[in-house]
Amino acid sequence: MAVSVPGDVSIVSFDDSILTRLPHPPITALRRDTYALGMFTATKPLHVMAERPEPRAVQAPTPELVVRGSTAPPGA
């Protein structure tokens, strides 16, 4: 398609894995503790169903951005 990465477009993956490190350029990705995220998303609904707490905002753990070669600042 004659599109340059990261010259024309930047690419970011939702999940960091070994596959994001293999291509050229390596892909920028969000790194998170998948086990902790799975436990969080499994236990919160169970808690709500069992305890019926007052509604409140819930914050999932914030992922870390791992910058690699697939992203660049916006062009001028």
TAPELIN-V377896 format. One record per residue. N is the residue number from 1. PHI is phi in whole degrees, 0 to 359 (999 if undefined). OMEGA is omega in whole degrees, 0 to 359 (* if undefined). NEAR is the number of other ideal C-beta (glycine too) atoms within 10 Angstrom. Layout:
n->{N	N}
phi->{PHI	PHI}
omega->{OMEGA	OMEGA}
near->{NEAR	NEAR}
This chain:
n->{1	2	3	4	5	6	7	8	9	10	11	12	13	14	15	16	17	18	19	20	21	22	23	24	25	26	27	28	29	30	31	32	33	34	35	36	37	38	39	40	41	42	43	44	45	46	47	48	49	50	51	52	53	54	55	56	57	58	59	60	61	62	63	64	65	66	67	68	69	70	71	72	73	74	75	76}
phi->{999	59	250	268	248	263	302	262	212	259	235	229	267	292	224	281	209	302	294	283	263	278	288	243	283	298	268	298	211	268	256	216	279	295	296	296	295	296	297	299	287	274	278	299	297	296	298	298	294	278	260	51	288	297	301	205	288	235	250	286	304	281	287	258	276	257	279	233	281	268	231	211	298	300	287	280}
omega->{178	177	182	175	5	183	182	183	175	180	177	179	177	185	178	176	178	182	179	181	185	184	174	359	176	189	172	186	172	179	178	175	186	178	180	179	177	178	180	183	177	186	181	178	178	178	180	180	184	188	184	181	175	179	177	177	179	181	174	177	182	178	177	177	178	185	176	188	185	179	178	176	178	178	181	*}
near->{5	4	7	9	16	15	9	11	12	14	16	15	16	8	13	20	12	6	12	20	12	9	13	8	13	15	22	20	24	15	14	16	12	11	8	11	14	10	11	14	11	10	10	12	9	9	12	12	8	8	8	7	8	5	6	5	4	10	6	11	10	8	15	11	12	16	11	18	14	20	17	16	7	5	6	3}
